[in-house]
Amino acid sequence: TTEAFPVEFRLENINGKIKIVGDPPTAIKDEKTEGALFIEIPPEKLKNRKTKLHIGVYSNGKKIDEAKTTFFSPQ
């Protein structure tokens, strides 16, 4: 099916907030999806200038994927 389904993002390994830029995100099975988001992490949670993040991708409460990235703090 080529029907779009809603997705949400959750920080898996650190407390913080993910704020989506623009419309709520959707995805289509087996297709690449792009978008923009902001990640807010309380300064006291950042132990180093670079922090590895694991972001879970969920649809209807079920984890469907995971992304890994590095957060560079503005220190």
Secondary structure as a PSIPRED ss2 file (coil, helix, strand):
# PSIPRED VFORMAT (PSIPRED V4.0)

   1 T C   1.000  0.000  0.000
   2 T C   1.000  0.000  0.000
   3 E C   1.000  0.000  0.000
   4 A C   1.000  0.000  0.000
   5 F E   0.000  0.000  1.000
   6 P E   0.000  0.000  1.000
   7 V C   1.000  0.000  0.000
   8 E E   0.000  0.000  1.000
   9 F E   0.000  0.000  1.000
  10 R E   0.000  0.000  1.000
  11 L E   0.000  0.000  1.000
  12 E C   1.000  0.000  0.000
  13 N C   1.000  0.000  0.000
  14 I C   1.000  0.000  0.000
  15 N C   1.000  0.000  0.000
  16 G C   1.000  0.000  0.000
  17 K E   0.000  0.000  1.000
  18 I E   0.000  0.000  1.000
  19 K E   0.000  0.000  1.000
  20 I E   0.000  0.000  1.000
  21 V E   0.000  0.000  1.000
  22 G C   1.000  0.000  0.000
  23 D C   1.000  0.000  0.000
  24 P C   1.000  0.000  0.000
  25 P C   1.000  0.000  0.000
  26 T E   0.000  0.000  1.000
  27 A E   0.000  0.000  1.000
  28 I C   1.000  0.000  0.000
  29 K C   1.000  0.000  0.000
  30 D C   1.000  0.000  0.000
  31 E C   1.000  0.000  0.000
  32 K C   1.000  0.000  0.000
  33 T C   1.000  0.000  0.000
  34 E C   1.000  0.000  0.000
  35 G C   1.000  0.000  0.000
  36 A E   0.000  0.000  1.000
  37 L E   0.000  0.000  1.000
  38 F E   0.000  0.000  1.000
  39 I E   0.000  0.000  1.000
  40 E E   0.000  0.000  1.000
  41 I C   1.000  0.000  0.000
  42 P C   1.000  0.000  0.000
  43 P H   0.000  1.000  0.000
  44 E H   0.000  1.000  0.000
  45 K H   0.000  1.000  0.000
  46 L C   1.000  0.000  0.000
  47 K C   1.000  0.000  0.000
  48 N C   1.000  0.000  0.000
  49 R C   1.000  0.000  0.000
  50 K E   0.000  0.000  1.000
  51 T E   0.000  0.000  1.000
  52 K E   0.000  0.000  1.000
  53 L E   0.000  0.000  1.000
  54 H E   0.000  0.000  1.000
  55 I E   0.000  0.000  1.000
  56 G E   0.000  0.000  1.000
  57 V E   0.000  0.000  1.000
  58 Y E   0.000  0.000  1.000
  59 S E   0.000  0.000  1.000
  60 N C   1.000  0.000  0.000
  61 G C   1.000  0.000  0.000
  62 K E   0.000  0.000  1.000
  63 K E   0.000  0.000  1.000
  64 I E   0.000  0.000  1.000
  65 D E   0.000  0.000  1.000
  66 E E   0.000  0.000  1.000
  67 A E   0.000  0.000  1.000
  68 K E   0.000  0.000  1.000
  69 T E   0.000  0.000  1.000
  70 T E   0.000  0.000  1.000
  71 F E   0.000  0.000  1.000
  72 F E   0.000  0.000  1.000
  73 S C   1.000  0.000  0.000
  74 P C   1.000  0.000  0.000
  75 Q C   1.000  0.000  0.000
